[in-house]
């Protein structure tokens, strides 16, 4: 099944994602949460992150995890937006080879360009 739960320890919120559902089992009150459902992290019981000094997880893995948490971007970077504008200009000039090259550069940055009647749109890969 292609279903998961995103747990945000900072806000204490959980969200079900994917194509199925998640069941929260309780003694007398089970709950089925379909994709898109949100619930409190507290619903899962007493969850806490392990102490890195006593967990047996190598320090390098903890460092990589902490660095990854700060690297998530909400939207496209300035570089991505600049490449998108350059691509728009290339298409306006009928330079489709440059347009294709720029589309590939934008994809390498994690974004898909969709050409619509209203113009270009970006979609996260």
C-alpha positions in Angstrom: 0.0 0.0 0.0 1.2 3.5 -0.8 0.2 5.3 2.4 2.2 7.1 5.0 1.9 9.5 7.9 3.9 12.8 8.0 4.7 13.6 11.6 5.7 17.2 12.3 7.3 17.1 15.7 7.6 20.9 15.8 3.9 21.6 15.5 2.7 18.3 16.9 0.5 17.5 13.9 0.2 14.5 11.7 -1.1 14.1 8.1 -2.1 11.0 6.2 -0.7 10.9 2.7 -1.0 8.4 -0.2 -3.7 6.3 -1.6 -5.0 4.5 1.5 -5.8 5.1 5.1 -4.2 4.8 8.5 -5.9 3.1 11.5 -5.3 4.5 15.0 -6.0 1.6 17.3 -7.3 2.3 20.8 -8.7 -0.2 23.2 -12.4 0.8 22.7 -12.3 3.4 20.0 -10.4 2.6 16.8 -10.3 5.4 14.2 -9.7 5.1 10.4 -8.0 8.2 9.0 -8.2 8.4 5.1 -5.6 10.2 3.0 -5.7 13.9 3.7 -6.7 13.5 7.3 -4.9 15.5 10.0 -4.7 14.6 13.6 -2.6 15.5 16.7 0.7 13.7 17.3 -0.7 13.0 20.8 -3.2 10.6 19.3 -0.3 8.2 18.7 0.6 8.1 22.4 3.8 9.1 24.1 6.1 9.6 21.1 9.5 11.2 21.7 12.7 11.4 19.7 15.5 9.3 21.0 18.5 10.9 22.7 21.3 10.8 20.1 23.9 10.2 22.8 22.2 6.9 23.9 20.4 5.6 20.8 23.3 3.9 19.0 22.7 6.0 15.9 26.0 7.4 14.6 26.5 11.1 15.0 27.0 11.6 11.2 23.4 10.2 10.7 22.0 12.6 13.3 23.8 15.6 11.7 22.6 14.6 8.2 19.0 14.4 9.5 19.2 17.8 11.2 20.7 19.5 8.2 18.0 18.0 5.9 15.2 19.4 8.1 16.5 22.9 7.5 17.0 22.5 3.8 13.4 22.0 2.7 12.2 24.9 0.5 8.5 25.9 0.4 8.7 27.3 -3.1 11.1 27.5 -6.0 14.5 29.2 -5.4 15.5 32.5 -7.0 17.7 30.5 -9.4 14.7 28.4 -10.5 12.6 31.5 -11.1 15.4 33.2 -13.0 15.7 30.1 -15.3 11.9 30.0 -15.7 12.0 33.6 -16.9 14.9 32.9 -19.2 12.9 30.0 -20.6 9.8 32.2 -21.1 12.0 34.6 -23.2 13.5 31.7 -25.2 10.0 30.4 -26.1 8.9 34.0 -27.0 11.9 34.1 -29.4 11.1 30.6 -30.8 14.4 29.3 -29.5 13.1 25.9 -28.6 16.5 24.3 -28.1 17.3 26.8 -25.4 13.8 26.3 -24.0 14.3 22.6 -23.7 17.8 23.0 -22.2 16.4 25.4 -19.6 13.5 23.0 -18.8 16.0 20.3 -18.1 18.0 22.6 -15.8 14.8 23.5 -13.9 14.0 19.8 -13.6 17.5 19.2 -12.1 16.5 21.7 -9.4 13.5 19.6 -8.5 10.7 21.4 -10.6 8.6 20.4 -13.6 7.6 23.1 -16.0 4.0 22.9 -17.3 3.1 25.0 -20.3 -0.5 26.2 -20.1 -2.7 28.7 -21.9 -2.1 31.1 -19.0 1.7 30.6 -19.2 4.3 28.5 -17.5 3.6 26.8 -14.2 6.0 25.1 -11.8 5.3 21.8 -10.1 7.5 20.1 -7.5 8.9 16.8 -8.8 
